[in-house]
């Protein structure tokens, strides 16, 4: 910094208007420069004269009122109610609690939705199983009917009606066969066969011993079917009967007759 720079700072220093750093630098210069010390003394004398020579003036009541009103308006306009730190923390804590409650509600809704979907899925599976069973039943009935009709459509086919008797009361059956002896028995409402037992078909011709036929087991609703071959001697005239025998059949009837034709 040059001598001229220091001189330019003297009047501000006389009015105490320099910042600390400039004042410190100027004081170091003044300790070495007589010229600047003398000029600073002149500036300080002038500043003192001005301060002491001015008569104080009191503002008029109108001016004072305007100033006070302006100050009051400024205070009211700038009045700000600060939020206490504790209140801000409480607000954020409230937001946190609300968020936790919302998350819990969302989780509960999701769980309930999953339960409903699981129940609907189980219900759909039960309906599918029921429909599948009905379809299988319909297909089986259609197959049985087609096979029955197929034999019945053969030249010279015959049909015999079997009625229930004794323990088989209420059961019925249709027995169809053609000239070649190809035959089919369709039974309904038979009592369930005990474990190790099956129903067996018999061909009774005159007073001869009954000729054993095939065996079958009815389903849960008492339906049963049997494909068999009618012996030649039974093609023209025979009585058809059904008894309950050991699984695999017997060579002679051992139980009472459950179904019989010609009744």
C-alpha positions as CSV (number, residue, x, y, z in Angstrom):
1,X,0.0,0.0,0.0
2,X,1.4,3.4,-1.0
3,X,1.7,6.7,1.0
4,X,-1.2,8.1,-1.0
5,X,-3.4,5.2,-0.1
6,X,-2.8,5.8,3.6
7,X,-3.5,9.5,3.2
8,X,-6.9,8.7,1.5
9,X,-7.8,6.7,4.7
10,X,-7.1,9.6,7.2
11,X,-10.5,11.3,7.0
12,X,-12.3,7.9,7.6
13,X,-10.0,7.1,10.4
14,X,-10.8,10.5,12.0
15,X,-14.5,9.5,12.0
16,X,-13.7,6.0,13.3
17,X,-15.2,4.5,10.1
18,X,-12.3,2.1,9.2
19,X,-12.6,-1.6,9.7
20,X,-10.2,-3.2,12.1
21,X,-7.7,-4.5,9.4
22,X,-7.4,-1.1,7.7
23,X,-7.1,0.8,11.0
24,X,-4.3,-1.5,12.1
25,X,-2.4,-1.0,8.9
26,X,-2.9,2.8,9.0
27,X,-1.7,2.9,12.7
28,X,1.5,1.1,11.7
29,X,2.1,3.7,8.9
30,X,1.3,6.6,11.3
31,X,4.0,5.4,13.7
32,X,6.6,6.1,10.9
33,X,5.0,9.0,8.9
34,X,5.0,12.5,10.5
35,X,3.1,14.0,7.6
36,X,0.2,11.6,8.0
37,X,0.1,12.1,11.7
38,X,-0.1,15.9,11.3
39,X,-2.8,15.6,8.7
40,X,-4.8,13.1,10.8
41,X,-4.7,15.6,13.7
42,X,-6.2,18.2,11.4
43,X,-9.0,15.9,10.4
44,X,-9.8,15.0,13.9
45,X,-9.9,18.7,14.9
46,X,-12.3,19.4,12.1
47,X,-14.5,16.5,13.0
48,X,-14.7,17.6,16.6
49,X,-15.6,21.1,15.6
50,X,-18.4,20.0,13.4
51,X,-19.8,17.8,16.2
52,X,-19.7,20.5,18.8
53,X,-20.9,23.3,16.6
54,X,-24.2,21.8,15.5
55,X,-27.2,22.8,17.6
56,X,-29.4,19.8,18.3
57,X,-32.9,20.0,16.8
58,X,-35.9,18.3,18.1
59,X,-38.4,16.9,15.6
60,X,-41.9,18.2,15.5
61,X,-44.7,16.2,17.1
62,X,-46.1,15.3,13.6
63,X,-42.7,14.0,12.5
64,X,-42.3,12.1,15.7
65,X,-45.8,10.5,15.4
66,X,-45.1,9.4,11.8
67,X,-41.8,7.9,12.9
68,X,-43.4,6.0,15.8
69,X,-46.3,4.8,13.7
70,X,-43.9,3.5,11.1
71,X,-41.9,1.7,13.7
72,X,-45.0,0.1,15.2
73,X,-46.3,-1.0,11.8
74,X,-42.9,-2.4,11.0
75,X,-43.0,-4.5,14.2
76,X,-46.5,-5.7,13.5
77,X,-45.6,-6.6,9.9
78,X,-42.5,-8.5,10.9
79,X,-44.1,-10.3,13.8
80,X,-43.3,-14.0,13.4
81,X,-44.3,-16.6,15.8
82,X,-41.4,-19.1,15.8
83,X,-42.3,-22.8,16.2
84,X,-40.6,-24.2,19.2
85,X,-38.1,-26.9,18.6
86,X,-40.1,-29.3,20.7
87,X,-43.2,-28.6,18.7
88,X,-41.4,-29.3,15.4
89,X,-40.1,-32.6,16.9
90,X,-43.7,-33.4,18.0
91,X,-45.0,-32.7,14.5
92,X,-42.4,-35.0,12.9
93,X,-43.1,-37.6,15.6
94,X,-46.8,-37.4,14.8
95,X,-46.0,-37.9,11.1
96,X,-43.9,-40.9,12.1
97,X,-46.8,-42.3,14.1
98,X,-49.3,-41.7,11.3
99,X,-46.9,-43.4,8.8
100,X,-46.5,-46.4,11.1
101,X,-50.3,-46.7,11.5
102,X,-50.8,-46.4,7.7
103,X,-48.2,-49.1,7.1
104,X,-49.9,-51.4,9.7
105,X,-53.3,-50.8,8.1
106,X,-51.9,-51.5,4.6
107,X,-50.3,-54.7,5.9
108,X,-53.6,-55.8,7.5
109,X,-55.5,-55.0,4.2
110,X,-52.9,-57.0,2.3
111,X,-53.3,-60.0,4.7
112,X,-57.1,-59.9,4.5
113,X,-56.8,-59.7,0.7
114,X,-54.5,-62.7,0.6
115,X,-56.9,-64.7,2.9
116,X,-59.9,-63.8,0.6
117,X,-57.9,-64.8,-2.5
118,X,-56.8,-68.1,-0.8
119,X,-60.5,-68.9,0.1
120,X,-61.6,-68.0,-3.4
121,X,-58.8,-70.2,-4.8
122,X,-59.9,-73.1,-2.6
123,X,-63.5,-72.6,-3.6
124,X,-62.5,-72.6,-7.3
125,X,-60.5,-75.8,-6.8
126,X,-63.6,-77.5,-5.2
127,X,-65.8,-76.3,-8.0
128,X,-63.2,-77.6,-10.5
129,X,-63.1,-81.0,-8.7
130,X,-66.9,-81.2,-8.7
131,X,-67.1,-80.3,-12.3
132,X,-64.4,-82.8,-13.1
133,X,-66.3,-85.5,-11.2
134,X,-69.5,-84.6,-13.1
135,X,-67.7,-84.7,-16.4
136,X,-66.2,-88.1,-15.6
137,X,-69.6,-89.4,-14.5
138,X,-71.2,-88.1,-17.7
139,X,-68.4,-89.6,-19.8
140,X,-68.8,-93.0,-18.1
141,X,-72.6,-92.9,-18.5
142,X,-72.2,-92.0,-22.2
143,X,-69.7,-94.8,-22.7
144,X,-72.0,-97.3,-21.0
145,X,-74.9,-96.1,-23.0
146,X,-73.0,-96.3,-26.3
147,X,-71.7,-99.8,-25.5
148,X,-75.2,-100.9,-24.4
149,X,-76.7,-99.5,-27.6
150,X,-74.0,-101.0,-29.7
151,X,-74.8,-104.5,-28.5
152,X,-78.5,-103.8,-28.7
153,X,-78.2,-102.7,-32.3
154,X,-76.8,-106.1,-33.3
155,X,-79.1,-108.4,-35.2
156,X,-81.1,-110.7,-32.9
157,X,-80.1,-108.8,-29.7
158,X,-82.2,-109.4,-26.6
159,X,-82.7,-107.5,-23.4
160,X,-83.6,-108.9,-20.0
161,X,-84.8,-106.9,-17.0
162,X,-83.4,-108.0,-13.6
163,X,-85.3,-107.0,-10.4
164,X,-84.0,-106.9,-6.9
165,X,-85.0,-109.4,-4.3
166,X,-84.1,-110.2,-0.7
167,X,-81.2,-108.0,0.4
168,X,-81.1,-106.5,-3.1
169,X,-84.6,-105.1,-2.9
170,X,-84.8,-101.9,-4.8
171,X,-81.9,-102.7,-7.1
172,X,-82.5,-103.1,-10.9
173,X,-80.4,-104.2,-13.9
174,X,-80.6,-104.5,-17.6
175,X,-78.9,-107.4,-19.4
176,X,-78.4,-107.1,-23.2
177,X,-76.8,-109.8,-25.4
178,X,-76.6,-110.6,-29.1
179,X,-76.5,-113.9,-31.1
180,X,-72.7,-114.2,-30.7
181,X,-73.1,-114.2,-26.9
182,X,-71.5,-110.7,-26.4
183,X,-73.3,-109.3,-23.4
184,X,-73.4,-106.3,-21.0
185,X,-75.0,-106.0,-17.6
186,X,-75.9,-102.6,-16.2
187,X,-77.0,-102.6,-12.5
188,X,-78.3,-99.8,-10.3
189,X,-78.9,-99.3,-6.6
190,X,-77.0,-102.3,-5.4
191,X,-75.9,-102.4,-1.8
192,X,-72.1,-101.8,-1.3
193,X,-70.1,-104.9,-1.6
194,X,-68.3,-105.8,1.7
195,X,-64.5,-106.0,1.7
196,X,-63.3,-109.1,-0.1
197,X,-66.7,-109.6,-1.8
198,X,-68.0,-109.0,-5.3
199,X,-71.2,-109.5,-7.2
200,X,-71.3,-112.4,-9.6
201,X,-73.5,-113.1,-12.6
202,X,-75.1,-116.6,-13.1
203,X,-76.7,-118.2,-16.1
204,X,-79.5,-120.7,-15.1
205,X,-80.7,-123.0,-17.8
206,X,-83.6,-125.3,-16.9
207,X,-82.8,-127.5,-13.9
208,X,-79.1,-127.6,-14.6
209,X,-76.6,-126.2,-12.1
210,X,-76.1,-122.4,-12.6
211,X,-73.3,-121.5,-14.9
212,X,-70.9,-119.0,-13.4
213,X,-70.3,-115.6,-15.1
214,X,-68.1,-112.7,-14.4
215,X,-67.8,-110.6,-11.3
216,X,-68.1,-106.8,-10.7
217,X,-68.2,-104.3,-7.8
218,X,-70.6,-101.4,-7.7
219,X,-69.5,-97.8,-7.1
220,X,-70.4,-95.6,-4.2
221,X,-74.0,-95.0,-5.6
222,X,-74.6,-98.7,-6.3
223,X,-73.9,-98.6,-10.1
224,X,-72.1,-101.6,-11.6
225,X,-71.4,-102.9,-15.1
226,X,-70.1,-106.1,-16.4
227,X,-69.1,-107.3,-19.9
228,X,-69.4,-111.0,-20.3
229,X,-70.0,-113.8,-22.8
230,X,-73.2,-115.7,-22.6
231,X,-72.7,-119.5,-22.9
232,X,-74.2,-121.1,-26.0
233,X,-76.7,-123.2,-24.0
234,X,-78.0,-120.0,-22.4
235,X,-78.5,-118.0,-25.6
236,X,-82.1,-119.2,-26.3
237,X,-83.6,-119.5,-22.9
238,X,-82.1,-118.8,-19.5
239,X,-82.6,-117.0,-16.2
240,X,-80.0,-114.4,-15.3
241,X,-79.2,-113.9,-11.6
242,X,-76.7,-112.0,-9.5
243,X,-75.4,-113.1,-6.1
244,X,-72.7,-111.8,-3.6
245,X,-69.6,-114.0,-3.6
246,X,-66.0,-113.9,-2.7
247,X,-63.8,-111.6,-4.8
248,X,-62.9,-113.4,-8.0
249,X,-66.1,-115.4,-8.1
250,X,-67.2,-118.9,-7.2
251,X,-68.1,-122.1,-9.1
252,X,-71.5,-122.3,-7.4
253,X,-73.7,-119.7,-5.7
254,X,-73.1,-119.4,-2.0
255,X,-75.5,-116.6,-1.1
256,X,-79.0,-115.6,-1.7
257,X,-80.0,-113.9,-5.0
258,X,-79.8,-110.1,-5.1
259,X,-81.0,-109.7,-8.8
260,X,-82.9,-112.0,-11.1
261,X,-84.6,-112.0,-14.4
262,X,-88.1,-113.5,-15.1
263,X,-89.6,-112.3,-11.8
